Amino acid sequence: MSKVTVTGYNEVATRDGRTFITLELTGGLQIIQSSNTGNSYATVSKCRIPSTFDSTIAERMIGQQIPGDIVRVSVDPYNYVNKRTGEIMQLQHSYAFRPEGSLELIGQTQISELAMA
């Protein structure tokens, strides 16, 4: 089974004003072929998962590896702006963490949410 790495964290505010910490998880290197150009490129998948601890502990978690992988999940269409080219793309997928030995998906994250980090 693969492992993912904790590469960062964010403080997120809920609609009612409470805050909590999410961990950013990054999967292993993948080579993908562009559906637009046909060129291949290296990439990694990322997602965020909620946590129960504060930023002090989250900071200490950076670099830790967790057994599992990041999987692509089909979702309702949403728009994403490529920050490099300005192109607006309609995506129908997000990413989630799947712990080793589980079918549960945690932390479904749209591409636009990761781009803001």
BALOBA-1460 file (C-alpha; in Angstrom, 3 decimals):
// residues 117
<rec num="1" residu="m" x="0.000" y="0.000" z="0.000"/>
<rec num="2" residu="s" x="1.091" y="3.532" z="-0.636"/>
<rec num="3" residu="k" x="1.757" y="6.241" z="1.881"/>
<rec num="4" residu="v" x="0.852" y="9.903" z="1.796"/>
<rec num="5" residu="t" x="2.800" y="12.709" z="3.454"/>
<rec num="6" residu="v" x="1.446" y="15.547" z="5.594"/>
<rec num="7" residu="t" x="2.752" y="18.615" z="3.735"/>
<rec num="8" residu="g" x="0.892" y="21.452" z="5.426"/>
<rec num="9" residu="y" x="-2.152" y="22.570" z="7.360"/>
<rec num="10" residu="n" x="-4.821" y="25.289" z="7.225"/>
<rec num="11" residu="e" x="-7.176" y="26.860" z="9.713"/>
<rec num="12" residu="v" x="-10.723" y="26.719" z="8.356"/>
<rec num="13" residu="a" x="-13.674" y="28.784" z="9.569"/>
<rec num="14" residu="t" x="-17.148" y="27.263" z="9.634"/>
<rec num="15" residu="r" x="-20.278" y="29.238" z="8.749"/>
<rec num="16" residu="d" x="-21.042" y="29.725" z="12.429"/>
<rec num="17" residu="g" x="-17.592" y="31.203" z="13.116"/>
<rec num="18" residu="r" x="-15.885" y="28.211" z="14.726"/>
<rec num="19" residu="t" x="-12.479" y="27.165" z="13.401"/>
<rec num="20" residu="f" x="-10.695" y="23.860" z="12.972"/>
<rec num="21" residu="i" x="-7.467" y="22.600" z="11.424"/>
<rec num="22" residu="t" x="-7.210" y="20.593" z="8.208"/>
<rec num="23" residu="l" x="-4.081" y="18.693" z="7.216"/>
<rec num="24" residu="e" x="-2.900" y="18.813" z="3.621"/>
<rec num="25" residu="l" x="-1.883" y="15.358" z="2.386"/>
<rec num="26" residu="t" x="0.252" y="14.787" z="-0.706"/>
<rec num="27" residu="g" x="0.477" y="11.491" z="-2.557"/>
<rec num="28" residu="g" x="3.337" y="10.035" z="-4.566"/>
<rec num="29" residu="l" x="4.661" y="11.102" z="-7.947"/>
<rec num="30" residu="q" x="2.510" y="10.240" z="-10.981"/>
<rec num="31" residu="i" x="3.097" y="10.694" z="-14.709"/>
<rec num="32" residu="i" x="-0.090" y="11.925" z="-16.425"/>
<rec num="33" residu="q" x="-0.855" y="12.557" z="-20.091"/>
<rec num="34" residu="s" x="-2.655" y="15.835" z="-20.820"/>
<rec num="35" residu="s" x="-6.027" y="15.366" z="-22.505"/>
<rec num="36" residu="n" x="-5.550" y="18.775" z="-24.211"/>
<rec num="37" residu="t" x="-1.986" y="18.558" z="-25.549"/>
<rec num="38" residu="g" x="-1.152" y="14.848" z="-25.336"/>
<rec num="39" residu="n" x="2.083" y="15.747" z="-23.526"/>
<rec num="40" residu="s" x="3.069" y="13.885" z="-20.383"/>
<rec num="41" residu="y" x="3.906" y="15.648" z="-17.123"/>
<rec num="42" residu="a" x="4.736" y="14.813" z="-13.519"/>
<rec num="43" residu="t" x="2.207" y="15.608" z="-10.823"/>
<rec num="44" residu="v" x="1.090" y="14.669" z="-7.314"/>
<rec num="45" residu="s" x="-2.422" y="14.430" z="-5.913"/>
<rec num="46" residu="k" x="-3.350" y="16.411" z="-2.817"/>
<rec num="47" residu="c" x="-6.298" y="16.639" z="-0.481"/>
<rec num="48" residu="r" x="-7.184" y="18.029" z="2.928"/>
<rec num="49" residu="i" x="-8.584" y="16.104" z="5.871"/>
<rec num="50" residu="p" x="-10.123" y="17.515" z="9.065"/>
<rec num="51" residu="s" x="-8.315" y="17.120" z="12.379"/>
<rec num="52" residu="t" x="-9.140" y="17.490" z="16.065"/>
<rec num="53" residu="f" x="-5.963" y="19.258" z="17.154"/>
<rec num="54" residu="d" x="-4.539" y="22.790" z="17.169"/>
<rec num="55" residu="s" x="-1.970" y="24.419" z="14.875"/>
<rec num="56" residu="t" x="0.924" y="23.611" z="17.227"/>
<rec num="57" residu="i" x="0.331" y="19.883" z="16.845"/>
<rec num="58" residu="a" x="-0.489" y="20.260" z="13.122"/>
<rec num="59" residu="e" x="2.906" y="21.917" z="12.584"/>
<rec num="60" residu="r" x="4.602" y="18.926" z="14.233"/>
<rec num="61" residu="m" x="2.732" y="16.541" z="11.890"/>
<rec num="62" residu="i" x="4.332" y="18.009" z="8.742"/>
<rec num="63" residu="g" x="6.558" y="15.354" z="7.191"/>
<rec num="64" residu="q" x="4.723" y="12.444" z="8.831"/>
<rec num="65" residu="q" x="3.662" y="9.633" z="6.514"/>
<rec num="66" residu="i" x="0.287" y="7.895" z="6.746"/>
<rec num="67" residu="p" x="-0.538" y="4.511" z="5.158"/>
<rec num="68" residu="g" x="-3.140" y="4.979" z="2.412"/>
<rec num="69" residu="d" x="-3.509" y="6.822" z="-0.849"/>
<rec num="70" residu="i" x="-5.215" y="9.787" z="-2.455"/>
<rec num="71" residu="v" x="-7.940" y="8.825" z="-4.896"/>
<rec num="72" residu="r" x="-9.858" y="10.702" z="-7.567"/>
<rec num="73" residu="v" x="-13.587" y="11.091" z="-6.806"/>
<rec num="74" residu="s" x="-16.373" y="12.071" z="-9.256"/>
<rec num="75" residu="v" x="-18.304" y="15.178" z="-8.153"/>
<rec num="76" residu="d" x="-20.755" y="17.697" z="-9.580"/>
<rec num="77" residu="p" x="-19.098" y="19.985" z="-12.167"/>
<rec num="78" residu="y" x="-17.307" y="23.113" z="-10.911"/>
<rec num="79" residu="n" x="-15.082" y="25.768" z="-12.501"/>
<rec num="80" residu="y" x="-11.334" y="25.959" z="-11.917"/>
<rec num="81" residu="v" x="-9.066" y="28.783" z="-13.118"/>
<rec num="82" residu="n" x="-5.553" y="27.703" z="-14.071"/>
<rec num="83" residu="k" x="-3.407" y="30.321" z="-12.295"/>
<rec num="84" residu="r" x="-0.572" y="29.896" z="-14.779"/>
<rec num="85" residu="t" x="-2.584" y="30.302" z="-18.002"/>
<rec num="86" residu="g" x="-5.826" y="31.964" z="-16.836"/>
<rec num="87" residu="e" x="-7.792" y="29.217" z="-18.585"/>
<rec num="88" residu="i" x="-11.162" y="28.395" z="-17.019"/>
<rec num="89" residu="m" x="-11.794" y="24.664" z="-16.945"/>
<rec num="90" residu="q" x="-14.856" y="22.759" z="-15.831"/>
<rec num="91" residu="l" x="-13.816" y="19.850" z="-13.647"/>
<rec num="92" residu="q" x="-15.895" y="16.924" z="-12.431"/>
<rec num="93" residu="h" x="-13.498" y="15.397" z="-9.938"/>
<rec num="94" residu="s" x="-11.920" y="16.027" z="-6.578"/>
<rec num="95" residu="y" x="-9.518" y="14.065" z="-4.392"/>
<rec num="96" residu="a" x="-9.953" y="12.249" z="-1.085"/>
<rec num="97" residu="f" x="-7.778" y="10.244" z="1.281"/>
<rec num="98" residu="r" x="-8.409" y="6.493" z="1.553"/>
<rec num="99" residu="p" x="-6.743" y="4.967" z="4.638"/>
<rec num="100" residu="e" x="-4.948" y="1.653" z="4.175"/>
<rec num="101" residu="g" x="-7.363" y="-1.296" z="4.393"/>
<rec num="102" residu="s" x="-10.470" y="0.909" z="4.293"/>
<rec num="103" residu="l" x="-13.100" y="1.843" z="1.721"/>
<rec num="104" residu="e" x="-13.877" y="5.082" z="3.593"/>
<rec num="105" residu="l" x="-12.952" y="8.307" z="1.809"/>
<rec num="106" residu="i" x="-11.929" y="11.265" z="3.963"/>
<rec num="107" residu="g" x="-11.560" y="14.932" z="3.107"/>
<rec num="108" residu="q" x="-12.956" y="15.293" z="-0.410"/>
<rec num="109" residu="t" x="-11.162" y="18.369" z="-1.827"/>
<rec num="110" residu="q" x="-11.855" y="20.219" z="-5.070"/>
<rec num="111" residu="i" x="-8.872" y="21.385" z="-7.104"/>
<rec num="112" residu="s" x="-9.773" y="25.076" z="-6.628"/>
<rec num="113" residu="e" x="-9.576" y="24.693" z="-2.823"/>
<rec num="114" residu="l" x="-6.030" y="23.373" z="-3.043"/>
<rec num="115" residu="a" x="-4.976" y="26.110" z="-5.439"/>
<rec num="116" residu="m" x="-5.828" y="28.748" z="-2.817"/>
<rec num="117" residu="a" x="-3.368" y="27.310" z="-0.271"/>
